[in-house]
């Protein structure tokens, strides 16, 4: 489920592993967030970077922006 995985927000919330607190959640449309929202979890320290040298390439290619870190999700 980690590294670069595609999932739904509801599945991520149900299965988030506390040991992967450095991973980040990326969404295409954070303003319409629901359990079924398509998202990806990316290890931002290991991911290939996009054109801005900050955003992971996979998130850039899918036109997604960072929403929350796994640490922040666990705090909710």
Protein Blocks (a to p, Z undefined) as FASTA:
>chain_A
ZZjacddfklmmmmocfklmmbccddfblmlgcfklccddddfklpccdfkomacfklmm
nopacfbdfklmmmZZ
